[in-house]
Amino acid sequence: MKNIPLNTHGIPASRLVLGCMPFGGDWDRSTLTDERVKLSEQAVDAALSIGINMFDHADIYTRGKSEEAFGRILQNKPSLRSEIVLQSKCGIGLEGYGLPSLFDFSRDHILESVDGSLQRLGTDYLDVLLLHRPDPLMEPEEIAEAFAKLKASGKVRYFGVSNMSVAQIRFIEQALTDQLIVNQLEMGLGRLDFVEETVRVNQTRGANIHFSDGLMEYSRSENVQLQAWGPLAQGKFTGRDVSGESEAVRKTAKLVATMAEERQTTREAIALGWLMKHPAKIQPVIGTMNPERIEACRDAEQQAEQMSREDWYRLYMTARGD
Ligand SMILES: NC(=O)c1ccc[n+]([C@@H]2O[C@H](COP(=O)([O-])OP(=O)(O)OC[C@H]3O[C@@H](n4cnc5c(N)ncnc54)[C@H](OP(=O)(O)O)[C@@H]3O)[C@@H](O)[C@H]2O)c1
């Protein structure tokens, strides 16, 4: 797998990222088990074996247990730390003020969250920190203060965002000295809004699209690395039972299977290849923990390179139900 310089700022990250959200197991208050650490380690090994060197976390994933599991893996293999790109997120509080969840981009929350992540991961720096979901009460100057402190102390190298619009990126950046280098959003054959937003101008269809205007073009021209969560659509097009799903999903699953067979590759490689053919050079953040499914993603980049325009549009039109 070829590595890409994340936003040309010099971090050589793999084109695929392993999402570590499920590493910790349940989201309840149970403690991390050795069994989960073992399963997580098998997922990390499978990822490394296909050339993945970037791992995606968040402070809240399984209430911190996912980062803790990764920390245990790093403890067993300390040399791994300098060979990988480690990303985490902050900005969602699971239980602040007794509420189920809230967003919090206050200076103190950001600083405390990073300290917690570093402690659980057992490392003294994050390569990338993302603000997880927009906080309506955010103050760019406060974010800038936290980021400056984290950068000066060496705790975080680069900063980015997740689930944000062009306007929100610009709003936050006005107070920052460094550019935001990543935006992570849901994109893929199961969530087409990122393409629909591009083609909807002057069309009556598309009232129900939830994607920031011009985000794809903005990200490309401003060198913001786009990352896709949900790129395997939770298995909808790669083998999960879809008998109860819409006709579009069933037809797309069939088309993905046919293409995989014709090209002697896996369904995962076709679904991811479709996403990776987009010229924004999107980094899919795959969320499977199954080593065989991770291995099945190996051929994705090659399939992207070989996919014809016609095949790309056939998949897109089928997935949108045309
Ligand atoms: N920024 C955000 O707001 C945000 C939100 C959500 C997620 N994320 C990140 O993105 C990563 C990936 O997200 P995601 O989990 O939605 O992505 P995904 O890769 O589309 O889905 C992965 C899930 O689908 C299941 N799956 C895959 N293929 C399957 C198949 N053939 N049959 C049955 N199940 C199958 C996996 O189970 P198995 O493990 O059993 O394969 C896993 O539960 C997360 O880990 C996290 O790092 C970010």
Ligand as a Chemical Component Dictionary entry (heavy atoms), coordinates in Angstrom:
data_LIG
# 
_chem_comp.id                   LIG 
_chem_comp.type                 NON-POLYMER 
_chem_comp.pdbx_formal_charge   0 
_chem_comp.three_letter_code    LIG 
# 
loop_
_chem_comp_atom.comp_id 
_chem_comp_atom.atom_id 
_chem_comp_atom.alt_atom_id 
_chem_comp_atom.type_symbol 
_chem_comp_atom.charge 
_chem_comp_atom.model_Cartn_x 
_chem_comp_atom.model_Cartn_y 
_chem_comp_atom.model_Cartn_z 
_chem_comp_atom.pdbx_ordinal 
LIG N1  N1  N 0  -15.909 10.771 13.343 1  
LIG C1  C1  C 0  -17.026 10.168 13.659 2  
LIG O1  O1  O 0  -18.030 10.784 14.027 3  
LIG C2  C2  C 0  -17.078 8.667  13.576 4  
LIG C3  C3  C 0  -18.300 7.983  13.706 5  
LIG C4  C4  C 0  -18.284 6.587  13.629 6  
LIG C5  C5  C 0  -17.099 5.905  13.424 7  
LIG N2  N2  N 1  -15.908 6.599  13.324 8  
LIG C6  C6  C 0  -14.613 5.896  13.072 9  
LIG O2  O2  O 0  -14.715 5.173  11.887 10 
LIG C7  C7  C 0  -14.437 3.788  12.122 11 
LIG C8  C8  C 0  -15.262 2.932  11.199 12 
LIG O3  O3  O 0  -16.637 3.207  11.327 13 
LIG P1  P1  P 0  -17.734 2.090  11.087 14 
LIG O4  O4  O 0  -17.565 1.033  12.110 15 
LIG O5  O5  O -1 -19.046 2.756  10.940 16 
LIG O6  O6  O 0  -17.230 1.530  9.657  17 
LIG P2  P2  P 0  -17.459 0.309  8.700  18 
LIG O7  O7  O 0  -16.089 -0.164 8.354  19 
LIG O8  O8  O 0  -18.352 0.743  7.610  20 
LIG O9  O9  O 0  -18.236 -0.813 9.511  21 
LIG C9  C9  C 0  -17.589 -1.692 10.373 22 
LIG C10 C10 C 0  -18.626 -2.535 11.046 23 
LIG O10 O10 O 0  -19.284 -3.309 10.068 24 
LIG C11 C11 C 0  -19.186 -4.702 10.401 25 
LIG N3  N3  N 0  -18.998 -5.444 9.154  26 
LIG C12 C12 C 0  -18.152 -5.181 8.140  27 
LIG N4  N4  N 0  -18.275 -6.088 7.165  28 
LIG C13 C13 C 0  -19.212 -6.967 7.582  29 
LIG C14 C14 C 0  -19.800 -8.123 6.999  30 
LIG N5  N5  N 0  -19.419 -8.560 5.795  31 
LIG N6  N6  N 0  -20.746 -8.784 7.689  32 
LIG C15 C15 C 0  -21.128 -8.339 8.904  33 
LIG N7  N7  N 0  -20.609 -7.230 9.521  34 
LIG C16 C16 C 0  -19.674 -6.559 8.852  35 
LIG C17 C17 C 0  -17.973 -4.809 11.296 36 
LIG O11 O11 O 0  -18.078 -5.934 12.128 37 
LIG P3  P3  P 0  -16.819 -6.933 12.302 38 
LIG O12 O12 O 0  -15.871 -6.261 13.241 39 
LIG O13 O13 O 0  -17.443 -8.153 12.859 40 
LIG O14 O14 O 0  -16.227 -7.141 10.960 41 
LIG C18 C18 C 0  -18.057 -3.503 12.071 42 
LIG O15 O15 O 0  -18.980 -3.611 13.132 43 
LIG C19 C19 C 0  -14.712 3.589  13.628 44 
LIG O16 O16 O 0  -13.998 2.505  14.177 45 
LIG C20 C20 C 0  -14.212 4.915  14.179 46 
LIG O17 O17 O 0  -12.806 4.876  14.287 47 
LIG C21 C21 C 0  -15.900 7.953  13.378 48 
# 
loop_
_chem_comp_bond.comp_id 
_chem_comp_bond.atom_id_1 
_chem_comp_bond.atom_id_2 
_chem_comp_bond.value_order 
_chem_comp_bond.pdbx_ordinal 
LIG N1  C1  SING 1  
LIG C1  O1  DOUB 2  
LIG C1  C2  SING 3  
LIG C2  C3  SING 4  
LIG C2  C21 DOUB 5  
LIG C3  C4  DOUB 6  
LIG C4  C5  SING 7  
LIG C5  N2  DOUB 8  
LIG N2  C6  SING 9  
LIG N2  C21 SING 10 
LIG C6  O2  SING 11 
LIG C6  C20 SING 12 
LIG O2  C7  SING 13 
LIG C7  C8  SING 14 
LIG C7  C19 SING 15 
LIG C8  O3  SING 16 
LIG O3  P1  SING 17 
LIG P1  O4  DOUB 18 
LIG P1  O5  SING 19 
LIG P1  O6  SING 20 
LIG O6  P2  SING 21 
LIG P2  O7  DOUB 22 
LIG P2  O8  SING 23 
LIG P2  O9  SING 24 
LIG O9  C9  SING 25 
LIG C9  C10 SING 26 
LIG C10 O10 SING 27 
LIG C10 C18 SING 28 
LIG O10 C11 SING 29 
LIG C11 N3  SING 30 
LIG C11 C17 SING 31 
LIG N3  C12 SING 32 
LIG N3  C16 SING 33 
LIG C12 N4  DOUB 34 
LIG N4  C13 SING 35 
LIG C13 C14 SING 36 
LIG C13 C16 DOUB 37 
LIG C14 N5  SING 38 
LIG C14 N6  DOUB 39 
LIG N6  C15 SING 40 
LIG C15 N7  DOUB 41 
LIG N7  C16 SING 42 
LIG C17 O11 SING 43 
LIG C17 C18 SING 44 
LIG O11 P3  SING 45 
LIG P3  O12 DOUB 46 
LIG P3  O13 SING 47 
LIG P3  O14 SING 48 
LIG C18 O15 SING 49 
LIG C19 O16 SING 50 
LIG C19 C20 SING 51 
LIG C20 O17 SING 52 
# 
